[in-house]
Amino acid sequence: MSFVEYAVVSTQALAKVFVIGSTGYMLGLEKPELKTLAKLNITLLTPALMFSKISKSLDRETLFLLWLVPVIYGVLGFVGYLWVQYSGRLVRLPNGFRRLCGIAVFFSNVNTIMIPIVQTIAASPTARYLLRDENDTAEAMANRCIAYGMLIGIANNLLRWSVGVALMGPDKGDEGRLRLPEDSPEQPSASLADMGLSDHEGGIATVAGRSGQARGSAEMVARMGRRMWGAVQPCLTPPLLGVLAAVFVVLVPPLQQALLAKGTYAYTVWRAVETCGEACVPLTLLALGGQLHVMGSGQDESGDVPQRAQTHGIALVMAGRFLVVPILTCAVLFGIHAFVPQAMPLLTSDPVLFLTLALVSATPPAVNLLTMSQKVGLYENESARILTHTYISGIFALSLEVSVFLWLTTTLRA
C-alpha cells in the first residue's frame, strides 16, 4: 500500500469524527444542553460502552497472557504526561491548562480510529504477512486486534476516569491534605497522687481516662477515614465502575458465558447495555461540534487560556501524541522482543499485536477529553480546540506512521 492509500484509509477512519461533529455544530447546541449531554454520557452511555466492549471482546486467558500490555500503556502514558508538564513549564503554560494537555497526551483514542485502520489493512492482499499462520484469516486478525485494543482500553479508562478526572479538577490548595489532629482528646498531665485521689478513685479515673483515649482514637480514625474517602470518592466515577464490572465478568468465565449466550434473558439485558454504549461516541462528537458552536458564538468567554498559550499547548499535544509516545512505545516493544521475549511471546507470533499497540500510541487524544472537561466545568473551549487540531493533523500524521509501523512489523518478525 502506498502513502496515498494510507491517507485514504486514515481519512475514512476520521471522517466519522468530522461528519458527526459538523452535525453538532449545525444543530447550534447551547451550553446548558451540552452540560446535559455530558451528564448523560458520563452516568449512562460511557459506562455502558466500557462494559459491553470489554466483556464481549476479552477473555480471561488473553487478559492473563497479555497483562503486560495495559501496564506498558499506563507507564508510557504517564511518561508522556510528565514530558508535557516539563515542556509546558518551559513555555509557561498555566498550571490547569498544562494538566489538560498532559491528559490529552496520556489518553489516546483506542477504538474509533485504530479498528477501522486495521480492518482496512487486513482486507488488503498486500497485508498477508500480518497473518499469524496459514490458517489465519483477515476477519480473525481484526477480531484479535479488537481484543488487544480492549486490553489497552482497560488501562485507558481505569486511569482516565479516576486519575484523569482528579487531575482535571481545580487546584484545591491544602484543603485535601490529610492532617492528624494537633492535640489528643485526652492528655493527662498530672499523676493520680498529685490530684489527691485514693486507689479506688484512681482506678476509676484511670478507666475513664482510657475510655476517653479510646473514644479519641476512634474519632481520629473516623476523621482520617472520612478524609481518605473524600479523596477517593471523586475517582469513583460511573465509567470507572463500568470498567471494573466488565473486568469482573471477564475474570469469571461462567458469568461471561451466561451474559453472552444468545436467546437468554441475561443476553437481552447485555444487549440493552450494548445499545446504550453504541450511542456514546456519536453523542460525544455531537457535543464536540456543539462546543465549537458555543466558542464561535461567543457564549462562553470565561476561563479562556491566552491564545499564545493555547497554540503552544496544542503543539505539545500534537508532538506528544504523534511523535514522543509512538517512539517510546516502539522502543519498548523492540526492547521486550530483543531482551525478554518470554514476557510477551505473542509479540513475535502475532504481528498484529505490535501493529495494534503502535497504532494506539499514535492516535489523537480520546474524544472523551471534552466530556471530562464538561464534567468538571473547566477548559471546554480549550479541549474542543485541542481535539479539532489533533484530529485534522492526524489524517497526515497517521498516514505516514501507518507506513512506518507496517515496515517495523516486518522487521520485528524477521
Sequence and secondary structure as in RCSB ss.txt:
>XXXX:A:sequence
MSFVEYAVVSTQALAKVFVIGSTGYMLGLEKPELKTLAKLNITLLTPALMFSKISKSLDRETLFLLWLVPVIYGV
LGFVGYLWVQYSGRLVRLPNGFRRLCGIAVFFSNVNTIMIPIVQTIAASPTARYLLRDENDTAEAMANRCIAYGM
LIGIANNLLRWSVGVALMGPDKGDEGRLRLPEDSPEQPSASLADMGLSDHEGGIATVAGRSGQARGSAEMVARMG
RRMWGAVQPCLTPPLLGVLAAVFVVLVPPLQQALLAKGTYAYTVWRAVETCGEACVPLTLLALGGQLHVMGSGQD
ESGDVPQRAQTHGIALVMAGRFLVVPILTCAVLFGIHAFVPQAMPLLTSDPVLFLTLALVSATPPAVNLLTMSQK
VGLYENESARILTHTYISGIFALSLEVSVFLWLTTTLRA
>XXXX:A:secstr
  HHHHHHHHHHHHHHHHHHHHHHHHHT  HHHHHHHHHHIIIIIHHHHHHHHHHHH  HHHHHHTTHHHHHHHH
HHHHHHHHHHHHHHHTT  HHHHHHHHHHHHSB  STTHHHHHHHHHTSGGGGGGSSSTT  HHHHHHHHHHHHH
HHHHHHHHHIIIIIHHHHS   TTTTS    SS S    S TTTTT  HHHHHHHHHHHHHHHHHHHHHHHHHHH
HHHHHHHGGG  HHHHHHHHHHHHHH HHHHHHHH TTSHHHHHHHHHHHHHHTHHHHHHHHHHHHHHHHHHTS 
 TT   HHHHHHHHHHHHHIIIIIHHHHHHHHHHHHHHH GGG THHHH HHHHHHHHHHHHS B THHHHHHHH
HTS HHHHHHHHHHHHHHHHHHHHHHHHHHHHHHHHHH 
